Amino acid sequence: MNRAQALLLAGVLAAGTVVAGAGTGAAAADPCTGGGPLPRLCAQPGDLIDVTLGELRPTQAVLGFDQVFYKLGRYGGDRDEAAGDVNKRFDDWCETNGQGEAASAGPGARLDNPASFSCTVPVGRETAETVAPMKTAVIGPGGKPYLTDGHHTLTSFLEGPDGSPRMRIRLRVTDNFSALSPAAFWQRMTAERKVWLRDENNRPLGVEQLPDRLGITHFRDDPYRSLVYFTRNIGYEVPDGATEFLEFSWGAWLRGEHDTGAYDLTAPGPYLDLVKRASKSMAALAPDAVVDDGKTAAQLGRIDEWNGGKKETGGEFAKLGRPLSDPKPGKLAESLDYKARVLPLPACTTTVTGPRNGPLVVTGGVTCLERAAQRGPVVVRPGAALVVTGSTVDGPVHADRATEVHLCGSRFGGPVVVSRSTGPVRIGGPGCTANTVAGPVVLTGNAALR
C-alpha cells in the first residue's frame, strides 16, 4: 500500500460514515451530531454516500459516445457468460461501489437488484485499493450530489439492460461546498477545476448549459474524448492521483494534432489508424511538454514507450484491434457494432428551446424540442417530423402519418399516440435515453418502430 492509498483509507475509516439522503423531521441545532443516518449536508471528504443515478448532477456537458457504446455493447452481450464469466457490468458495478470485482451473478441477476449478485469485498470491509477506483462527488447547495468523476460509467449503467434512474451506487465525497450560495459554489468549482466548461468543439460553456441529469441524450458527443479512451495504455496511462477531467485535457491537445473528421469513425480500419497515430504522438511528447491548462505530459500519464514497448501485433494495441469475430473482440469492434444500431436524428428545420406555452402543431419539416418546457399538447401532422430530447411536455403528444418521431430522455405529462408513421419511430433504445410518460403509450401501424 503506497502513501496515497494509506491516506485515502485513513480518511474513509476516520469518517466511518455512509451518509444517507437529506433527513426529515424537526431541525436540530446541529444536524451533524447525534445517532442515526446523517443528512448528506454533513458528508465530509472520504465519506461514502449512497445515491440513485437519477439524482446526480453532471459537471460536464460532453461525453465520448463511442466509449459508452463499447460498454453498452459489452453489457448487452453474452460473450462473458459464454466464457463462464459474469457479465462485465457486474464487475464494473462492484468496482464502482468500492467492492472489488463480481464474485457471482446467477441467471436473472440485475444491477438494479444488488441482492441478485455478490462482490468479492463485502460492504464495510473496503480497503484502500477498493476505495481508490470509486467515482467521486462534491456536495453542493441543498445537499445535492455533483458527479466529478464517472460520467461515462454511470451513464452506461443508466442506459444498460437493467438501468434506470432508480439504480443505486455509492460515491466517494471529495468536498462539501453545501454552505455556499449557487453562485459561490460554481465559482469555487471552477477555481478548483472540478467542472469541465467546454463543449464538444472545445469552446467555452456556461454552467447553465450543463445537463441537469445523466443519460446519453442529455450530453453532447466529443469524438476526441472517445479517441483518448481508446489510446489508454497505448499512448498514456492513468496516473495515481489523477485529477478530474484528465482525458479531456488530452483531447484538447489531440484536437490540434489530428483531425477526426478526416477518418471514417464507423469503420474499424480507419478508426484504428487514427488511434495509432494519436497514441504515437502522445507517447512522443517530452515529459515536460505542456499539454493543456498548464498540465504536462508526465502529469497526464504520458506512457514511456508506445504500446508498452511492444510491436503493433502485440500489447494493448493488438487487443484493441481484434475484430468482432475474435473470441475476445477488441473494444473498438464492440463499440462500432453497438454504434451501428444507433439511429441518427434528422436535421432540425425548427428548434424549440426553453419555456413555450400553448399548443404546438407541427405541419411540416422537422421540429426539434431541445431542453424545452412545452406547456400544452403537441400535434404532428402528416408529412412532418418531431424530435424531442431532454425536454418536458406538459400535455399529450399525437402524431399521425408523420415521417419520423424520436422521443428521447424526456418527460411527458399525457398520453403519447403515434400511428401510421412512414419512417422510424423511436421511443428509447440505443443512443436514446428512456422517457417518463404519465399516461399510456399507443403505437399503431408504424412502418419502422425502434
Steps between C-alpha positions, in 0.01 A plus 500: 500500500652835394473819703216643290294185545571494873384859539188428297407200712577689818261775396222252427550311825528821701174625354347159558185618331267395227285809462132468419270741321382830641320405820156612606344602828556788736820695450763461768754762603768293328364238258846345472508375860309222669423146394333359193556577132651841433355732238709537188576859598728350766711290264873560533789420264550125502141416591317253278152609401219286364327662202264424215614566144202729449603753766857555380590837347762488221800734498571462128284540191679258269578130485693277265199310367715225348636418847144464631406292194782255577373450852140465388598248233684295759224535762232386258696209354547145625863426422606534863243245606590273209859499627382401848540849647253752635398789278740793510234734636503315835879537525470869416222555756693324778813701424304826488330413830836441673452124515767359270371266229187294452511171688180351359205595284258221424218487244267793539756717681445873448695811594185660639474211748833474686365201693505301174881506472800527731836678505835375627514768773198528731373844597688613810820318406631747245874553463706781353528302179122452467410856599749665262313424172163617633340792318490834676256775584489846656210590731346821372231742621201323646702182545481415129775264377703628205683222315865590433623164370311210343269662246575232238471205738180614669340600170578148378329355808197721440474409130579133556265200485389539864562870550265767627519830691412299813816288487718551809877537526746637755730794434796638690467862613797724421358832625197646672409845364137484611528816712574713192245689296448364145713779353781448753475123451567520128773756555670258740448201269649693208796628702581148620449350151221270610278586204572472126350802325585427138275365228561227242704747293708614800315832517405656837167418661306660782394297804137548392579288193596194704253209493278468806515118504674196358400328176675500165226714345588787736866517395687611190736262319871584491687260269834607650386381842428157350835505321684556827315206657620266227862621539505401869802280583626556144586872504432585864417336834275640771747612771450456873309793641371603156306825498143527373454539126850376415378342175345828388838668534652239269207546263553876488862441396418232242251737340792708379699199377250273324177563309241238593287627212754357255427143618196277465419440866243234412760265350759306705795551263501881478409534869787273605738696279393821675558340841849390394596845372353680801656269760841518334491879506408488871785262586744710296447808717774610736402439863504873576302602190191698596188322373208707628431762765854485639502121540801315361507172311656327800228631734235369260652152487694503172629147447878448490488272196221480247286188553716401796799450272327227299445481125163573339427127496518479879410687817194714555494625141457147365226431754317819401500401133358148536197455271150417616547142377786445747417301816607812691408796278674833550332800656491678166311220322244472779451876506442523125266201503277676753542834324356350181171444689466868594256680275617847392269791566367698203619858453278754672320763294339659809644484852315578823698557820401631841140566612217504247129540578205382296434223248782410258385385157772364270383534141822434307876456519675373811412673827742433786436565867841523668502562876161658457205535738193468280182586692223369281424218257717411200339392173701375202324521163556259208837544330662678796757372751553551874815461711478551877823475702557588865173690522174513694163492323210585730227350287426222251695425183312383192664421166319353199680411174815684610824440312699444824448519875788487750428540873812472717582582861187708553199521730146496364201600710239333284448207266725448197325375186694437178323335207568425133845660498675454165849505653674406823329533836741488793399523865812400692753243383864517385628856528160623620451532875174359637210737562252555783141502381201572728246314292472228238729465199307384192693405185299365208569434133844658491747407226817472709475480876837517681 
